Amino acid sequence: MTFELSDTEAIYLYGILRKELKSLESVKPSSLVKADVKLYKRIISKIETAAPQLKELPVSYTHLRAH
């Protein structure tokens, strides 16, 4: 499947995914969300491969910028 996102859409989704990943990683016991964490990391990695400059943005910036 292939689809295109505008810069704003990509930043928005990336910010949400990173923020949610951070929340998931704080869940105890981590075994409850292990599969979700792996999925989020895989998606984030794909976005970062397509747009490496996003890695430099802090989570708070990507979340605020998208609104």
N, C-alpha and C positions, 0 to 999 in steps of 0.2 A: 504494500500500500504506500502510495506517495501522495503527499499534499504539501501545500505551501502555506506559510504563515507570514504575516507582516512582522516587522521588527517589534512593534508594540505587543502583538499577540505572543510572539516567542518569549519576550521578556516577562510578560504576565504569567504564562504557563511555567516558565523556568522558575520564577520567584515563588509561585505557589508550591511547586514540587519540592524545592529546596526547603521551604518553611515547613511543609508537612513532613518531609524526611527528618528534619531536626526534631519534630514532635514525636514521630514514631521511634526514633532512636532513644528517646528518654523513657519509653514504656518499659515497665518491669512486670513480669519477666520478659526479656527480649524475645523469647521463643514464641510468644503470642503474635509477634509482628514480623518475624524473620523473613517470611516470603514477601511481605509488603515492602520491607526495607530493600530487599534485593531488586524488586520490580522498580521502585522509585530510583534506585541508583543506576539501573540499566537505562531507564528513560533519560535521566539527567545526563548520563554519559553520552548518549546519542545526540542530545541537544548541544552539549559542549563540543562534540566532534564537529557538528555542523556550524557552530558559532562559538569558537574558542574564546572570543572576547568576553562572553558572559561569565566565564570563570572568575574574572577579575572584579565583578560587581558583588558587593556585600548583599546578603539576603534582604536586609531592610531596604536597600535601594531598589532591588528588583521588584519587591512587593509594592513599594510606594510609587515607583515609576509607572507601573502598569495601570494605575487608576486614573 
